[in-house]
Amino acid sequence: MVSVWILSVHNLHCPECDTRLIERAGRCVVPGRRSPVHVGEVGTLRCPVGHPLPPREQLYAHREALGRPHTAEVWEVAPPTAAAAAAAATAAGVPQPSAVAPSFADA
């Protein structure tokens, strides 16, 4: 199975910018099917722009409030940029490596 990034299987959108979310998924080729099957990986939803996301239940509620369908066509997309991933991780409270290179002058 190959790991790829896809549009949200459950048609979830960012509440801040209304962009469809992306998630990491495994791509499986199933004999007898014209296209591959994508299996989303839990906990990998991201806003492609980098906005922090609320809990999953709020994303589903946002979809319902806007009257969007529960599913939509899924296709593979580019992975999130490093900047967007870092912004999302920082917003989630995950410490990020320092952008300043360590100094070894005192060593």
C-alpha positions as CSV (number, residue, x, y, z in Angstrom):
1,M,0.0,0.0,0.0
2,V,1.3,3.4,-0.9
3,S,0.8,6.5,1.3
4,V,-0.7,9.5,-0.5
5,W,-2.6,12.7,0.3
6,I,-6.2,13.0,-0.8
7,L,-9.2,15.3,-0.4
8,S,-11.2,14.6,2.7
9,V,-13.1,11.3,2.2
10,H,-16.0,12.8,4.4
11,N,-16.1,16.1,2.5
12,L,-14.9,18.1,5.4
13,H,-14.0,21.8,5.0
14,C,-11.9,24.3,7.1
15,P,-14.3,26.4,9.1
16,E,-12.0,29.4,8.7
17,C,-11.3,29.5,4.9
18,D,-13.9,26.9,3.6
19,T,-11.2,25.0,1.8
20,R,-11.8,21.2,1.5
21,L,-9.5,19.4,4.0
22,I,-6.9,17.0,2.9
23,E,-5.7,13.8,4.7
24,R,-3.1,11.1,4.3
25,A,-4.4,7.8,3.0
26,G,-3.3,4.4,1.8
27,R,-3.8,3.7,-1.8
28,C,-4.8,0.0,-2.6
29,V,-5.2,-1.5,-6.0
30,V,-8.2,-3.9,-5.9
31,P,-8.5,-6.5,-8.7
32,G,-11.6,-5.9,-10.8
33,R,-11.9,-2.2,-9.9
34,R,-11.1,0.6,-12.4
35,S,-9.7,2.9,-9.8
36,P,-7.7,2.5,-6.6
37,V,-9.3,2.4,-3.2
38,H,-8.2,5.1,-0.7
39,V,-8.3,4.4,3.0
40,G,-7.9,7.6,5.1
41,E,-5.5,7.5,8.0
42,V,-7.1,8.7,11.3
43,G,-5.7,11.9,12.7
44,T,-4.2,13.2,9.6
45,L,-6.8,15.8,8.5
46,R,-5.2,19.2,7.6
47,C,-6.2,22.5,6.2
48,P,-4.1,22.9,3.0
49,V,-3.7,26.6,3.9
50,G,-2.5,25.7,7.4
51,H,-5.3,26.9,9.7
52,P,-5.7,25.0,13.0
53,L,-8.7,22.7,13.0
54,P,-11.3,22.2,15.7
55,P,-12.2,18.7,16.9
56,R,-13.5,16.3,14.3
57,E,-17.1,16.5,15.7
58,Q,-17.1,20.2,15.0
59,L,-15.9,19.6,11.4
60,Y,-18.9,17.3,10.9
61,A,-21.3,19.9,12.4
62,H,-19.8,22.6,10.1
63,R,-20.5,20.3,7.1
64,E,-24.1,19.7,8.3
65,A,-24.7,23.4,9.0
66,L,-23.7,24.2,5.4
67,G,-25.8,21.4,3.9
68,R,-22.9,19.7,2.2
69,P,-23.1,16.0,1.2
70,H,-21.4,13.5,3.5
71,T,-19.2,12.3,0.7
72,A,-17.7,13.8,-2.5
73,E,-15.4,12.7,-5.2
74,V,-11.9,12.0,-3.8
75,W,-8.7,12.4,-5.7
76,E,-5.0,12.6,-4.8
77,V,-3.5,16.0,-4.1
78,A,0.0,17.4,-3.3
79,P,1.1,17.0,0.4
80,P,0.7,20.0,2.6
81,T,3.6,22.4,2.5
82,A,6.1,22.4,5.3
83,A,5.0,25.9,6.3
84,A,1.3,24.8,6.5
85,A,2.2,21.7,8.4
86,A,4.3,23.6,10.9
87,A,1.6,26.2,11.4
88,A,-1.0,23.5,12.1
89,A,1.4,21.7,14.5
90,T,2.2,24.9,16.3
91,A,-1.5,25.7,16.6
92,A,-2.0,22.2,18.0
93,G,0.7,22.8,20.6
94,V,3.3,20.6,19.1
95,P,6.8,22.0,19.8
96,Q,8.6,22.9,16.6
97,P,12.4,22.8,16.0
98,S,14.1,26.1,16.3
99,A,14.9,27.9,13.0
100,V,18.2,29.1,14.5
101,A,21.1,26.8,14.0
102,P,22.9,25.8,17.2
103,S,26.2,27.5,17.9
104,F,29.2,25.3,18.7
105,A,31.5,28.3,19.4
106,D,31.3,27.6,23.2
107,A,31.9,23.8,22.8
